[in-house]
């Protein structure tokens, strides 16, 4: 009986993640990533499930991206923080939108926030960019769906 109760509890805890997984565009995934000690997460968490690209690289948001459908990260910034580029045939869905950057590339945004990867994240699951300069934040998946771990 205890085993069944545990299974039901685990299933209830995972239900929001299943709903999240059904509502993402192709090329998006999630990965368990070790976040830096300075990560802005509840003190009981040392790992979080973060939003990733298809290769498992962590996706980030930039605090200064405040205008809907506009990236504040161009030039050298975009070299270090490559935009999460949408394929030519990609279509917006739900909270996922696509906008055209100043350089003409199409970039994914979630709830209006442009998404980026970090050049120093070498391996899938790396999250070295989280809290860099206190303006870059890994996008985490929580029980109520995707949310930024920003302060």
N, C-alpha and C positions, 0 to 999 in steps of 0.2 A: 504494500500500500504506500509506503514512504517513497519507493522508487517511482511509482506513478505520480505522486504529488510533486516530486522533484522534476520529472519530465514535463508535467503541465506548467510548472513555474518557469522552467527554461523556455518552453514554447511561448509562453505569454511574454517573457522578456524579449524574445527574438522577433515577435510579430511586427513591431514597428520597423525593424530592419528589412523584413521581407517586403513590406509595403514600399519602403524607400527604394529597394533594388528594382522594383517593377517600374518606377517612375524616373529612370535616368536614361539619357541618350546613349547610343552605342559609343564605345570608347571611354566610358566612365566606369570606375570600379571603387572598391574600398579595400583597405589593407590595414592590418594592425601595424602601427609604427611606434617605435620608441621615440618619445619627444624629449627634448632637452630638459635638464633639471629646472630651467627657468620657464617651462611651459605654464601657461595660464589655464590650469585645469583644476578640478577639485583635488585637494591634497591627498585623497585616497587613491587617485589614479596615477599610475606611472606609464600606462599605455593607453592609447585611444585608437578608435577606428577612424581613419582619416579618408577623405575623398581622394581618389587617385586618377591618373590617366590610365589608358589601356595597358601601359607598361609597368604599372604599379608605382609610378612616381607621384609623390605627394602634391596636392593642389593647394595653392595659397591665395589669400586675398590681401590687398594693400589698403591700409587705412585711409590713404589720401584719394582713393577712388570713390568719390562722393557723388559724381554726376552719373545718372543712369545711362548705360550704353557708351561710356567714355572711359578710356584708360589714361591714367596719369603716368604710366610707365612706358616710356619710349626711349629710343636711342640706346645709350649704355645700360640704362635700367633694363630694357627689354633683352639685352644680351645676357645679363646676369639672371633675369627673371623672365624666361621665355613665356610668352602668352600661350594659354591653352587654346590652340588653333582648332577651329571647326572645319571639318572636311567640306568640300564643295557641295556635296549632296546632303549635308547634315540639316536637320529641321528642328526648330525650337519646339519644346514640349513642356507644358506646365510652367514650373518656375525656372526652367532652363531656357535662356534666350541666347541669341547670337547677335553681335553687333560688328560693324566694320570699323577697324582701327584706323588711325591716321595714316599708317603705312599701307592700307588697303587690305590687310589680312582680316579674315573673319575670326572672331574670338568668342569663346563660350563665356557666359556669365550665369551665375546662380542667384536668383532673386535680385537681379540688377548689378551684382558685384562681379566684375571681371575676375577670371581665374588664371593663375599662373603656375608654372613649375619653377624649380630653383636649380641653376646650373651646377651647384656644388652637391646636389643630391645625386650620387653616382649609382646607387643600387636601389632596386625596388624596396620600398618601406623606409628609406631614409627620410628624415624630416629635419634636416639641418637648418632649414630656412625659418623654422618656427620661431617667432619672436625676435627675428633679426631687426636691429635698430628699433625694436618695439613698435614697428609699423607693419610687419609681415606676419600673417597668422595662418597656420595650417587649418584647413576646413575639416571639422570633425563631424562625425555622425553620432547623434545622441538619440535617446529614446523617443524624442518628439520629431525626429527627422534631422536633416542636415542643418548644422549651425556653425558659425564661426566660433573659435575658442577665444576670440578677442576679449579684452578687458571690458 
